[in-house]
Amino acid sequence: MNGLITDLYQLTMANALFNKGRHERKVVFDRFYRKNPFNGGYTIVAGLEHLQQFVENFRFDEEDIDYLESLQIFYPAFLDYLKDFRFKGDIYAVPEGTVVFPGEPLLRFHGTTTEAMLLETGLSMIMNHESLIATKARRVRTVAPKDALMEFGLRRAQGHSAGLWGARAAMIGGFNGTSNVEAGKQFGIPVLGTMAHSWVMSFDEEIDAFREYVRQYHDNLILLADTYNVLEMGVPHAIQVFKELKEEGRLPGKYGIRIDSGDIAYLSQEATRMFTEAGFPDAIISGSNDLDEYTIQSLKAQGCTVTSWGVGTKIITADGTSALGGVFKMAVKEADGKEVPVMKFSNDVEKMTNPGIKTVYRFYKKDTGKMITDLVCLHDEKAADGGDFTLVTESAKWRRKELKAGTYTVEELLKPVVENGRNLPLPALSEIIRYADKQIDTLWPEYTRLLNPDLMEINLSDKLQTLKSELIRRELGE
C-alpha cells in the first residue's frame, strides 16, 4: 500500500490548501451510506483490520514523489511535505460484524484536512467492499441457518485483494470456511475443498478416481459425483467405495458427495434415497453451481437435501449490488481555532448531511434482546439512562416512540480503532464471527427477509435536530 491509492482530486485539493496555509486545519468527517445493498433491510460492517493496515502504511516513497512531480501540477514544497506524511489523528468505527442501517455514522474521522482528503478514497474503498461481501454472505446464512457454507469464489474475484479480503468478509457474514489458501494462512480461516472434475477425468474410470482419492485423502471424503451422470454413475460409484471402506472398518465420520450441475433439488433427493437404501443415511450431500441466497431458498422449498453449500461467484462479486454507496462527508471544520459544525445542503434531500461530532446509541428491548432503534446524537450528549425516553422522527415530528423506564438497554456503537495515528487492538476474527452471529439475532425477522424487508427507522436526537435546523435557517439567511 502507498499514498498513490487515492484519487487525483484529493491530491490537487490538498495541494491547493497547502498553498493557502489551510492544509492542517482540524476537521471531523463521517462515513455512512444511504441505501441498503440488495434491496435488503440491513448491512453488516466489515473491513476494519484492512482499514488499519491501510492507514498505518499510507505514505509516499521516493518513486511516488517522482511520479507526482512528473505531472507538473504540484508545488515543490507540497511534495516535500508529502515525503514525511503520516496519519496522526483518530478514527472511531462501529465494530466489524455489527448490523447497521442507512444514514447513521459508521466511522468518525478526526484529523487534518489533508489527512481526510488523502485517506478518504482508500477508507471508503475498503469499508464499502468488505461490508458488501459480509452482507451478501449473511443473506445466504439467513436462508441456510444450520448448513455448512463454503466460500469458493477466488477464481471469479475481481482481483487478488478482492478475493483475499472478500474471503475474510464472508466469514464475518456467517460462512464456515474458504477455498482461498492465502486467506486461510493470513486470517486463520478454515480452508475447504476436495476435488474438481479434472481429477475424475484424469482417470479412465470414475470409480478409480474415487478409490485413489480415498486412498490419499481418507479423512476428507466428499466425492464429486456429477462428472458423467450423478444417479447412474456418481452415486453408485460413491456407494461402492463407501461399502468397501465400511467392510474394512475405515468409513470416516464425515463422507458424501458434491453435486455441481443439474437439478440439485431432484438429484439430491434421489441421492439421499439411494444412500439410505444402501445403508448410508448419514452421507453428506453438498451442492454448488452458481448459487446465491435466492437459489438456495428456492431449492430448500423444493425439498432439496443438500446440507453443505459451496458458494462462489455470487458471494465474492456481491451479485445483485455492484457497490455499497458509502460516502465520507465533513461534519466539523476548524475556524478561528474553534470547532464549527457544518453540513452539506442539496436540492436532493437524501443527500443532505447531519452536522457536528456525533455518536450512535442502539436501543434493545430488555426482555428479548431485540433491537428497537438507533439514535444519532451529538457526542457530548448524555446517553439514555434507562428511564422514560422519547424518540421523535425528524421528518414527521408527530411520530414518537415512547420507551418506558426499565424496558430497554442502550449501547454506544462507535469505538476507537486508531488513536493519535496508532492502531488500537481489534478483536480476533473468531470473536468477530461470534459477535456477528449475535448481532443478526437482535433483528426481528421482518428485517432479514429477502424480499420487501421492513426498514429500520434511525432517529436523530432533539439536540442534533435543533442544530441542523439552525444551520438550515442560517443558510437561508433567516
N, C-alpha and C positions, 0 to 999 in steps of 0.2 A: 504494500500500500504506500502511496505517496501523495503529496499535495496536488498533483495534477488530476486526482479523482474529484473533479469539480467542474462546474460549467463556466465557460469563459466569462459570462457577465458577472459572476461572483467575483472574479479577479479584477475585472475592469472597474466595478463599483468600489472595491476595496482600494484599488489604486487611486481612484479619484478622491475618495475620502482621506486617504493618506496625504495627498497633496494639499487638502484643505485643513489638515491637522485634526480631523474628526474621527480618525480610524480606531481610536482606543476609548471612545465613549462607551459607557456601560449600557447594555441592553438586556432585555429578557424576551425570549421567543417561546411560543407554544407550538408543539406539534400535535395535530389532530387530524381526523378525516371526516368527510361529510356524508358518506353513504356506505352502508354495509356491503361487502362483496357478495356475489352470488345471489343477490336479492334476499339475503338472509336476515336473521334477527340479531346478529352479534358478530364480533371479530375477536380473535384470540391474539394477544400480544406475543411477539417473538422477535428476537434479534439483538438482545442487549449484550450478549457475550461478544458478538461480532462488532457491535457498535463500540464497545470498549476498546477492542483491538484497533479499530479504525482510528478512533480519537488518539490513542496512545502513539500510533505510528504515523500520524498525519504530519508530514514535514516535506521540505523541499531540498533535494540534494543538488549537487553541482550541475548535473545534466539537466535537471528540471529548470534551474535558473537560466542556464544557457539557452534552453528552448524558449522560455518566456522572453528572454532578451531578443531572440531572433524574430519575434513577432513585431517588434519595434512599436509597441503601444504602451509600454510600462515605463514609469520613471525609474532611473537607475537607483535612486535612494529607496524606492519601494522594493525593488528586487533585493537590495541589501537587507532590508527589513525581513523579507521572507526567508532569508538564509537561516535565521535564528527563530523562526516561528514555532511556537509550541502552544497548545491549548492550556490555559491556566485557570479556566473557570469551573463552574459547577453544572452538573446535569442531574435532574430528578426524573424518574420514569416510573410508570406502572410496571410491576413485576411481570416477567415472562409467564405465560400461561393464564393471565388474567382475562376474563371476559369483559369486553369494553364495547362502547356504543358511539355513534356519530356525535361530533360536536364537543366532546369532553377532552381536556388536555391529557395526552398520554405521555408527553415528555415536556419538561420545562428546562430551558437552556439559559443559563446566566453566564454572560461573557462580554467581550467587546464586540463592536460592530464588525470588525474584521474577522474575529473568530466565528461569529454567527454566519457571515456570508461565505467564508471558505469551507466551513464544515456542513452547511445545510444540505448540499446535494448528496453527499455520502451518507449522512444520517438518514435522510429520507429514503434513499435507495435501499438501505439495509432493512430498516423497520417496515417499509412498505412490502418488500418482497417476502421476508420471513413471516410476517404476520399473515400475509395472504395464504402462504402454504400451510401454516398451522391451522388457519380457519378452514381451509378445504379438507384437511385431514380430520379435523374434529367433526365435520359434517358426515364424513364416512363413518367415523366411530359411532355417531349417534344412531345410525341405521344398522350397525353391526355391533351392539354393545358387548357381547360376550365372545365374539370371534377373534381369531388371530389376524392381525393386519400387517402386511409386509410392504415396505416402500421399495418398488422395483424400477424407479424412473430414471436412473442415471444416464442411460444411453439416449434418452429423449430430452434431457435437461437442456436449457438454453445457456450452456456454458458450464465450465468447471465449477465456479463459485456457486452458481445456482444449484447444481447437483449436490455439492458438499453441504452448504448451509441449509438447503431445502430438506435434506435428509434429517438434519437436526430439528428443523421446524416441524416436520411430520411427526417426530417423536413427541414434541410438545403438544401436538394436536391429537395424540392418542394412539399412534402406531406402536407396534411391538418390536420392530427391527427394520433393517435396510439391507439391500444387496450391495451398497456402496462401501467397499472395503476401507477406503480412506476415511470416511465418516466414522466407521467402526473404530479405527485406530485413534482418530483425533478426539472423538467425543465419548468413547466408551459405549457406543451403541451396539446391541447385538447384531451380528451380520448373519444373514439368512440366505438360503438358496441351495438348490441341488443340481439339477441338470437342465440342459437345453435340448432341443430337437437334434442338434448336431451330434450330441453324444450318442443318441439312439441310432442315428443314421451312420455313425462310424462303424457299426457292426452289421453283419449280414442278416442277423435275426434280432428282432426286438427283445426277445426273452434273454438272449445272450448279453445284450446291453444291460438289462436289468440285473442279471446274475453277476456280471462283472462289477457293476456299481455297488451292489450289496456286498461283494467280497472286499471292496476297498473302502467303502463308507458305510459300514454296517449300522451305525447308530443314527443315520440320517436318511431314513427310507421313505422319501416321498418321490415316487416314480412318475415320470412324465408319460401319461397314458394316451395322448392324442396324436402321436406322430403319424400313425396309419389309420387305425379305427378304434375308437375308445371301447365300445362294447363288444366287438368281435375279436379284438386282439389285445388292446392295452389292459383292460381289466382282467380278462382270463389269464394273461401272462403274469400280471401282478399277483393274482391269487395263487398261481402255481409257485411262484417264488416264495410267497409268504408261507405256503404249505410246507415247502422244503425247509424253511427256517424253523417252523413250528416243530416239525419232526426231529430236528436237530437240537431243539431246546434253545434256539438262538433268536426267536422273534422278539424284537425290541418293544418297549412300551409304546413308542410312537411310530406308526407306519401308515402308509396310504398312497394316494395318487394325486397328481395335479392334472386338471383339465384346462387347456389353453385355447380351445376353439369349439365351435358348435353350440348347440342349445344347452347351456350349462345347467339350466333348471331340470330338463328332462334327463340329460346324461348323468347328472349327479344322483338323481333319484334311482335310476336304474343301476348305477354303480353301487350305491348303498344296498340295494336289494340283493345284488349278486354277491357282495362281500358278506352280508348277513347270512345268506343261504349257504355260503361256503364255510361259515364258522368264524368270520372275522367282522363282527358287528362294530368293533372299535376302530376300524380303518378310517383314517382321516381323508376327507375329500377336500382338496384345495382347488380354488378356481382363480383364473387370471384371464386376460384378454380384454384390454381397453375398458377397464371398469371405472365407475365413479359411484357417488352416493345414490344417484337415481337408479342406475342399473342394479346395484346390489339390493336396494329396497324393493325393486320390481321382482328380482329373482327370488327373494325371500317370500314375497307374497304368493309366488307360484309354487312354493313348497321345495325350493332348492335345498339340498342337504349339505352344501358347502359350509364349512366352519372355519376355513382359513383362506384369506384372500390376498392375492398379490396385486397391488395397485401401482401402476407406473406412470404412464404419460399424463393422465388427467390429474394426478396429485402434483407431480413435480413441475408441471406447467400451469397449475391452478386453472384448469379448463373451466370456462364459464365467466371468468372475470380476468381480463388481461393484466390489470394492475390495481392495487389499492391506492385510492386517490388521497393519500396523506399529504398534508400541507404544513408549512413551517412559517409562522406569522409573528411579527413583532407585537408585543403586548405592553412593553415598557421601554422608554428610552431615557437617557441622561440629558438633562437640560439645566444649565446653570448650577451644576453639582447636585441636582435633585432628580429623583425618580419620577418620571411623568408617565401616567398611563396613556396608551394610545390604542386606537382600533382602526381597522380597515372599513371604509364606507364603500358601498357599492349599490348600483341600481338593482343588482341581483341580491335579494335579501339573504339568501342562503350563504352568500359569500362574505357577509359582514362578520366581523370577529368580536370577541369579548376582550375588554381591556384589563390591564392590571396584572399583578403577580397572583396567580390563582393556584388553588389546590382542589382536590376532588375527594368528597366523602361518600362512601357507599353505605346504604341502609339495608339491613336484613331483618326479616321477621324473627323475633326471638324464639318463638316456639318451633318453627320449621327450618330456620336457617336459609329460607328462600329470599332472594333479592327483592327489595321494594323499589328502589330507585337510586340514582346517583345525584349528588348535589355539587355543582361547581360554585366555589365561593372564593373570596379574596383570602390570601394565605394567612393573614393575621386575624381572621375571624375565629371566634371560639367554636369548636365543634359542638354539635348537639350532645347534651349530657345525659340523655335517657329520659328526660322529662317530656311534657307535651311539646310537640313540634309541628309547625305548619309549613308545607311546601306549596309555593304559588307558581303556576305556569306563566312564563314571561309573556307569551303571545295571547293568553286568554286568562286574565287575572281573576276572573270569577271561578276558575277551576282551581280547587285547593285539595290538597291531600293532608288530612289530619292524622298525625301519629300520636297515639296515646302513650303516656308515661309507662315505662316498663315493658312495652310490647316490641321494642326494636333494639338492635345493636348497631354501632357505627364503626367504620374502618376508614382510615385515610389511605388513599391509593398510591399517591406519588411518593416514591422513596429515593434517597440519594444514591446515585450509581457512580458519579465522578465528583470529586471534591478537590478544589484547587489544582485541577489538572491531573489528579491521581485517581486511578481506578479503585473503587471500593469492592470488597469481596461480593460475589454473586453466589446464589445457591448452586449446588451441584445439579447436573441435568436430571438425575434421578429424583431429587427433591422438587424440581420444577414440574416434572411429569406428574408426581403425586398431587401437587398443588393445583395443576391444571384440571386434573380429574375432579377434584373437589369443587373447583370454580364452576365447572359446567353443571354440576349438581345443584348449584344455588339458583339456576334459572328454572322458571316454570316451563312446562312442556310447550306452551304456545309460542315461546321464543325460539325453540330449537327445531320446529317442524321445517321441512324443506320448502314447502310452497306456502306463500302468503303468511309468513310468521307475524306475530304481534311485534310491535316496535316499542322498545323501552323509551319512556319519556325522561329526558335529562333536565333537571331543574337548575335554575340559577338562584343564588341567594338574594334576598332583598337588597343587601348592600351592593352586590355586583350589578343587579338590575338598575339600582339608582345611579351608580357610577356610569353605566352605559347610557342611560337616558340623559345624564348631564353632558356627556361628550357629544351626543347627537344634537342636543339643543345648542351647544356651543358651535358645532359645525354649521348649524342653520342660522347662526347669528342671533339666537333668541336670548 
